[in-house]
Amino acid sequence: MALEELKNAKLVVGTKQTLRALSKDAVLQVYIAGDADQRVIFPLQEMCSSKGVATVTVASKAVLGKACGIDVGTASVALLK
């Protein structure tokens, strides 16, 4: 899915919400900002790996936030099933 299509997709924004959705097996794919703090996204990457969920790295938090239609940056976004 292209980043432009995220605005119209069913999403959860932010690492806490993404981890929660992953724990419920409700995620198709996770987008992670390349400039996000490793200690913030490491647990997310681990859970994605253990659940077999694909991750996509995006250039920055600002780019990812804009792609989701929000005015602030975000470290991660989950595309829901």
N, C-alpha and C positions, 0 to 999 in steps of 0.2 A: 504494500500500500504506500502510495506517495504521501509525503508530509502534508500536501495541500488537502488531501482527503480526510485528514484527522479532524478537521473542524466539524464535519458532518457525521462522524463515527461515534459509536457508544464507547466512552472513555472513562477512566479514572485518572486523575492528575495528582502527582505527588508520590513520594516513595512510601509513606505510611499506607495510603490508600491502595497503592499497587501491591504491596506485600499482603494486605488484607484480601484483595481480590485473588491473588495467587494462591493463598491458603484455602480459598473456596473453590479452586479449580475453575475460575471464571474468565481466564485470560487466554487470548489467542496469541498475542505478541506484545513485547515490551520495548519501548523506546527509551534509551538512556542518553543523557547529555554527555558529550565527551569532556566537558570541563567541570563535571560534577565531582565533588569531593569523594575520594575512593572509600573512606570509612562510612560514608552515607550509602553508597550504591553497592558496596561489596556484598552485604547480606541479600540484596535484591538479585545480584548476579548469581549467587550461590543457589537461591531458591529457584530461579529460572532454570539453571542447569539441572537441578535435581528433579524438576517437574517436566523437563523437556520442552520448555517454552522458548521460542526463538527471541533473540534480542537484536535490536538495531541501534547502532551508535549514531547519534546526531551531533552536528558540529558544536553546539553550545546550548546552555540552558535557555538563553534568550530566543534562539531559533526554535527550540522545542515548544516553549511557551507560546510564541507567536503562531506556530503551526496549529496549536490547540485552540487558538482564539482567545487567549488570556493575555493580559497586559504585563505580566511578570514572567520571569524565567522559572523553569521547573527542571529538577534533576531527572525525573522519570515520568512516563505515561504508559498506562496499560490499555491496549485495545481489547475490549471485552467480547466474549462469545455472543 
